[in-house]
Amino acid sequence: MTQIEAGGNDRVAALTYRDAGGRTHRIAAKAVVVAGGAVETPKLLLLSRGRHAPEGLANETGLVGKHFMETLFWSSSGLHPGPLGSNRGLPSDGVCWDFNAPDAIPA
């Protein structure tokens, strides 16, 4: 999907998308569920500008896509027939503190 076209009365009018051949298509819609995750959902909403949504869908406040904090989590587990001493060693994780430090975001 490349855009959600807003209609009057805060309703969706249509969707546009490109097929594998690069051709653009428009489909009328009465309702749409947007479930693209934390990155693709705001991207789609911001790309969906038009007469009824000049700043993008659901973006009357200008906050769509703002104040995003990335949260990653990954876990693996497995079974082994013998003791491995898995309680030894350093824990590993991935944390990006670039935007989480108190002074990272200017007031």
C-alpha positions as CSV (number, residue, x, y, z in Angstrom):
1,M,0.0,0.0,0.0
2,T,1.4,3.4,-0.9
3,Q,-1.3,5.7,0.4
4,I,-4.6,5.9,2.2
5,E,-6.9,8.5,0.6
6,A,-9.0,10.4,3.1
7,G,-12.5,11.3,2.3
8,G,-15.0,13.7,4.0
9,N,-16.2,13.3,7.6
10,D,-12.9,11.7,8.8
11,R,-13.6,8.6,6.7
12,V,-11.3,6.6,4.3
13,A,-12.2,6.9,0.7
14,A,-9.7,4.6,-1.0
15,L,-6.3,2.9,-1.0
16,T,-3.5,3.1,-3.5
17,Y,-0.9,0.4,-4.1
18,R,1.7,-0.7,-6.6
19,D,1.7,-4.1,-8.1
20,A,4.8,-6.2,-8.9
21,G,5.0,-4.5,-12.3
22,G,5.1,-1.1,-10.8
23,R,1.6,-0.1,-11.9
24,T,-0.5,2.0,-9.4
25,H,-4.0,0.9,-8.5
26,R,-6.8,2.5,-6.5
27,I,-9.3,0.6,-4.5
28,A,-12.4,2.2,-2.8
29,A,-12.6,1.3,0.8
30,K,-15.1,1.9,3.6
31,A,-12.7,1.0,6.4
32,V,-9.0,0.2,6.8
33,V,-7.0,-1.5,9.5
34,V,-3.4,-0.1,9.6
35,A,-1.1,-2.6,11.2
36,G,2.4,-1.8,9.8
37,G,4.3,-1.7,13.1
38,A,6.0,1.2,14.8
39,V,7.9,2.4,11.6
40,E,5.7,1.6,8.6
41,T,2.4,2.8,10.2
42,P,3.5,6.4,10.7
43,K,5.3,6.3,7.4
44,L,2.0,5.3,5.6
45,L,0.0,7.9,7.6
46,L,2.4,10.7,6.7
47,L,2.5,9.7,3.0
48,S,-1.3,9.8,3.0
49,R,-1.6,13.6,2.4
50,G,-4.5,15.1,0.6
51,R,-7.2,17.7,0.6
52,H,-8.8,16.2,3.7
53,A,-5.5,15.4,5.5
54,P,-3.0,18.1,4.5
55,E,-0.4,16.9,7.1
56,G,-1.1,13.2,6.7
57,L,-3.8,11.0,8.2
58,A,-4.4,11.3,12.0
59,N,-1.7,14.0,12.1
60,E,-3.7,17.1,13.1
61,T,-1.3,17.6,16.1
62,G,1.9,17.0,14.0
63,L,3.0,14.2,16.4
64,V,2.7,11.2,14.1
65,G,6.1,9.6,13.9
66,K,7.5,11.8,16.8
67,H,8.7,10.6,20.1
68,F,9.5,7.2,18.8
69,M,11.6,5.0,21.0
70,E,13.1,1.9,19.6
71,T,12.7,-1.2,21.7
72,L,14.4,-4.4,20.6
73,F,14.1,-7.8,22.2
74,W,15.3,-11.1,21.2
75,S,15.5,-14.3,23.1
76,S,16.6,-17.8,22.3
77,S,16.5,-21.0,24.2
78,G,17.4,-24.6,23.6
79,L,17.9,-27.9,25.2
80,H,21.2,-29.7,25.7
81,P,21.6,-33.2,27.2
82,G,24.4,-32.2,29.6
83,P,25.2,-29.3,31.9
84,L,26.6,-26.3,30.0
85,G,27.2,-23.9,32.9
86,S,24.9,-21.3,31.4
87,N,24.9,-19.3,34.6
88,R,28.6,-18.3,33.9
89,G,29.7,-15.5,31.6
90,L,28.4,-12.1,30.7
91,P,24.8,-11.3,29.8
92,S,24.5,-9.9,26.3
93,D,21.9,-7.3,25.2
94,G,21.6,-4.5,22.7
95,V,20.7,-1.1,24.0
96,C,21.0,2.2,22.2
97,W,21.2,5.1,24.8
98,D,21.8,7.8,22.2
99,F,18.3,9.2,22.5
100,N,17.5,8.0,26.0
101,A,20.0,10.0,28.0
102,P,18.4,12.9,29.9
103,D,20.4,15.5,27.9
104,A,20.1,13.8,24.5
105,I,16.9,15.7,23.5
106,P,17.1,19.5,23.5
107,A,14.4,21.2,25.6
